[in-house]
Amino acid sequence: MTSTSAIISTAPIVGGSLLVDDKALATLPLALQFVAMALTTFPASLYMGRVGRKIGFITGAIIGASGGALGAYAIISSDFTLFCVASLLTGSFNGFCHYFRFAAADVATAGFRSKAISYVLAGSIVAALLGPTLARNTADLLPAQFAGVYMALIVVYLAVATIVSFMNIPRPTPEQQKSGGRPLSEIARQPKFIIAVCAATFGYLVMSFLMTVTPIAMAVCGFTFSDSSYVIQAHVLGMYAPAFITGHLITRYGVNNILIVGAALCGASIVIHLLGITFLNFLSGLILVGVGWNFLFTGGTTLLTETYTPEEKAKVQGLNDFFIWGTISIGAVTSGAVQHSIGWDAVNLVMAPLVVVVFLTTLWLRFSANKSSAEGSIA
C-alpha cells in the first residue's frame, strides 16, 4: 500500500512529462498497473499454492524491485514505453501482496480470523501517510525528477522480502499441492461464495468510483483543491481506521450483520450525495462510503474463508481477487469519463443498484442462516 500510494501520487505526472504529443495517455501507466494487478492475482495464488506464501511474497517483491529499477531508468532516459513496462511489474507485485490478508487468515484460529484480516488492512493507515511522504522527499533526489521515488521503492520492495524471509508461514502439504478439491465451478455456485465476492467487489467498486470522481465533482461545484484534499483525507481515514475494530465487530455480531451494515452505510452515502452538493454532503458521504467499504471488504474476505477447504484455497482466493481487481481496474479507467459524461448525481444513481444487490443478498443469507440454526435446534 505504501508503494501504491506513492505511485498514484507520481505516475500520472511522470507519464505526462514523458509524452511529447498525446498527453491524453498520461494516465496509461497507472491504468496498466491496475490491469497487471488483476491479471497477476490468479496465477500468483496458484503459484503460492505450490511453493508457499513465503516464496510467493519474496518472488513478488523481486518483481516489484525490478519494476522500481526499470521505472527509474525509464524516467532518466525519458522512455514512456519502458515506464509502462515498469508499471506492469509494480502492478504484478500488488497482485502478490494483496494475499497478505489471506496469509494472516490462514495462520489464525477460526475465532481470530476476522480480526487478523482486519489488522492487515489497518496497516494501510500508516501507508496512506508514508507513501505520499516518501514521494515528496525523494522526488528531487536525482537530477531526473521522480526517478528517486522509484529508487526508493526498490528499498520498500526489498524490505518486504526481508521481513517475509523471517516469518514462519507454513508451506502447503504434499496433499494440498496434489489435490485441488472440488471443481471451481462447484465452489463458485455456493451462495456464500457468490455473496462474499459480490460484497467485496461491489463495495470496492462503489467506493473507488465515488472516491475517484469526488475531486472532479467538487471542482465543478466551485470547491478548491484544498477542500477536496480534506475530503479525500477524511475518506481514507474512514476506510482504514475502523479496521482496528471491524474484526471484533464481526466476532461479536456475526459477519452477515456487518455486511448488511456495510451495504447500508454505502447506501446512506449515496443518499447524502444526492441530497445536496455542499461541502458537508461531500465530506460525510465519502466518510460513510469509506467505513462501508471497510465492513464489506473485511466481511467479504472473512465470509470467503468459509467456502473452501485448505486444498482449495489457492484457486478460490485467486478467483475472488481476480473478480475484485479486474472490476476495479475497469473502474479506474472509466470513472473519470463517466463523471464527465453523465455527472455527479448520475454516478451515484448508477452505483445504487450494486449497493441494493449486496444489501438484499446479505440480508437473505442472514435469514437463511438463522432459519437453518433454528431448524437444527428443533431437530
N, C-alpha and C positions, 0 to 999 in steps of 0.2 A: 504493500500500500504506500510505503514511503516512495518507492521508485515511481509508482503510477502517478501520485500527486505531483512529483517533481516533473515528470514528463508532460503531464497535462498542462502544467504551467509554462512549459517552454516549447514543446513540439510544434504547435501552430505558428509561433513566431519564427522558429528556425525554418520551417517549411516555406513560409512566405519570403524569408530572406534569401533562400537558395533558389527561388524561382525568379526567372527574368521576365517571362511573358505572362503566363496564365496564373495569376495569383489565386484563382478560384480553387486550385489544387493544394493550397497551403495546409488544409486540414487532412489531406490524404494520409500522411504518415501516422497521425493519431488514429484515424479510422482503421488503418491496416493493423495497428496494434490490437484493437478490439477484435478484428477478424481473425488474426493469428491466435489470440487467446481462445476464441471459440473453437477453432479448428484443432487446437492442441489438446483440449480438455479430455476428449475420449481416448485418444492414443496414450496420453500421459497417464490416465487412470489404469489402462490395461498394462502399460509398462511397469507401473509401480505394483500392480497385482502380481507381476512376475518376479521383479527384483527387490521389491520392498520400498517403503516410504523413504528411508534414508538415502538410498542410492538415487531414487527418483528426484528427490528435492535437490540433491547435490548436482545431478545432471541438469536440472532446470536452472540452477544458479550459474553453472558454467555457460549455458546458452545465453543467459542474461548478461553475463560479463562480456561475452563475445559481442553481444549487441551494443553494450556500452562502448567498447573499444571501437567497433565499426562506426557507431554514431559520432564519436569524437573525431575520427578520421574523416568521415563524410563532411562534417562541418568545416574542418580545417581545409579540406580540398574542394569545398563548395560543390559537392556532388549530391544532387537531390535523389537520384536513383539509389545510391548507396545508403542514404539516410532512410529511405523507405524500407530497404532490406534490414537495416538496423532495427527499425520499428517492428518488423515481423519477428525478429529474435527476442526483443524485450517483451513483446506480446506473448510469445511462446513460454517465456519464463512465468508470466502471470498464469498461463494455463496450468502450470505445475503447482505454483504456490497457493492457489486457491483451495488446494486439497489439505491445507494445514488444519482447517476446521474439521475435516473428516478424520485426519490423523489423531486429533485430540479426542474425537468421539470414539475412535477405535480402541484407545487405551484406557478410556474412562469406564467406571462402573455404570450400570444402567441408570441408577439414581442420580449420578453426577453428569451424565452425558450432555444434557441440555445446557448445564452451566459451563461445561468445557467449551462447547461450541460458542456460547455467548462471550466467554472471556477472550477467545481468539479474536472475535470481532471488536472487542473493547480496545485491543491494541491499535485500532485504526485512529483512535483519538490522538495518540502520540504521532502517528503517521501524518495526520492532517496538518499538524504543526511542523513536523520535521521535514517533510518533503518540500514544501514551498520555501522553508528556511534554507534548506540545502541548496535549492536552485538559486536563491538570491545571493548567497555567499560564495558560490562557485561560478556564477555566470561570467565573470570577468577574470577568472583565474588564469586563463590562457589568452593569447592575442586574439584568437578567433572566438568571438563571443558565444557563450553557451557550450563550447567544447568542454570546458571544465566541468560542467554539470554531468556530462556523460562519463567523464573520467572518474568523477566522484561516485557515480552509480556503480562502477566496477567494484569499488570498495564495499558498497552496500550488498551487492550480489555475493561477493566472496565472504562477507560477514555471515550471510545466511548459510552458505555452505559450511563454514567453520563451526557455527553454532549447532547445525544439524548433525555434524560428524560426531559430536559429543553426546548426542541424545540416544537413549536406548529405546528404539522403536522396533517392536517385534517383526521379524520377517515373515512372509507368508509361509505356511506349512506346505510340504510337498502335496498334500491332499488339496489344499486351496489353489495351488498352482496348476494342478492337473484337472480338477473338476470345476466346471463352470456353473453347476447347479441347474436351476430351471432355465428354459429358454427366455431370452429377454422379452419377447413378445408376451409371454405369460405373466411375467413380473409386472410389465408395464400396464397390464389390464386391471391390476388391483386398484380399487377405489382410493386406498391410502396413497399409493404411488401417484396417481393422477392428481389428487388434491395437493400433495406435497409439492409436486413440480409446478402446478398452477399457482399455488400460493407464493412460492419463491420467485417464479418467473414473472408473473403479472405484477406482484408487489414491486419487484425491481424495475420493471418497465415503466410503471406509473410514476414511481419516484424519480427515475432518471430523466424521463420526459419532462416532468414539471420542473425539476432542478435545472435542466439544461436551458429551457426556454424562458425561465423566470427573469434572468438579467435582460434578455431581449424585450420581453413584455414590459418590464419596469422602465426601460429606456423609452419605449413607445409612449408610455404613460407619463413621461416627463421626469422620472426619477434619475438621480445621478448614479455614477458608478459606485461611489461610496455607499449610497443607500442599498444597492443590490448586493454589494460585498458583505454588508452586515447581515442581510437576509440569508445569503448563502452560508455564512459562518454559523448563524444560528441553526440553519438546516443541518449542517454537518454535525453540530453538537446534538441535535435531535436524533440523528441517525445512530450515533455511536455511544453516547452517554448512557442510554438505557441498557446497554449490553452488560453492565455490571449487575443488573437485577433481573434481566429477562429470563435467564436460566432458572433463577429462584422462583419467578412467577410461573414458569412452565411446570416446575416440580410441584408447586403448591396448588395451582388451579387447573393444570392439565393443558396439553399442547393444543387441543381443539379450541378451548376457550380463548387462549392467547391469539390464535389465528383469527378467530371471529373479531376480537378487539382490534387487531391489526388492520383488518379489512374495514372495520367501522371508522377507524382513525383516518385511513386514506379517503374514505367516502366523505368524512367531515371536512377534510382538506379541500376537496373538490367543491363542496357546497360553499365554503367560505370564500374560495376564489371567485365563484360565480355571483356572490352577493355584492362584490364591490372591488374597486381597484385602488384602495388606499394602501398606505404603507403597512398598516396593521393587518390588512387582508393578506397581503403577500407574505408577511412575516409569520403570522400564526398558521396560515395554510401550509407553508413549507416546513415549519417545525412539526406539525401534525403528520404530514406525509413521511417525514424522516423517522419519527417514532413508529408509525405504522409499518414502514419498510423493515425496521429492526425486528418487530414482532413477527412479521410474515417470513422474513428470510431465516431467522433463527428457528422459528417454529416449523417452517417447511423443511429445513435441514434435519431437525430433530425427528419429525414425522417420517422422513425418508429412511432413517436408520432402522425403522420398524418394519420395512418392507422387504428386506433381503437377509440371506444367510451370509456367514463370513466368506464362503467361496464365491458368492455372487456380487460382493460389494464393489469390485473394481468396475465391472461393466455397468452396474446400476448407477453408481456415483458418476461415472463418465457420461452416461446418457443424460442424467439430471443436469450436470453442468453444461453439457453441450446445448441443451434446450435453453438454459438461463443465459449463457454468454452469447449464444447465437442470436437470441432475441435482442439482447442489449446492444450488440454490435449494429444490428439493423436500426435500433432506436437512436444510437449515437450518430449514425449517418443521416437519418431523416428528420430528426427532431426540429432542427433549425428551419428546414424547408416547410415543415408542417405548420409551424408558428407563423412563418412569413405568408403562407398561402391562405390559412383559414382563421388565424387569430387566436388570442388567449382563451376566450370563452369556449371556442370550438375545441381547442386542445383538451380542455378539462372535460368537456362532454364526450369526446372520443375515448378518454381514459375511463370514464364512469362505468361502462359495461364490464370492463375487466374486474373492477372492484366488486361489482354486483355478483359476478360469477364466483369469485373467491369467497365472498360472504355467504352465499347460498349453499355452496358445496361444503364448506366447513361446518355450517350450521346443520346440514344433513348428516355429516359424519359424526357430529356430536350426538345428535339424537339417535342415530343408529348404534353408537357405542353404548349409550345409556340403555337402549332397548335390549341389546344383547346382554348387558350386565344384569338387567332386571330378570330376564328370562333364565339366565344362569343361576341366579339366586333362588328363583322359584323351583327350578329343577333340583 
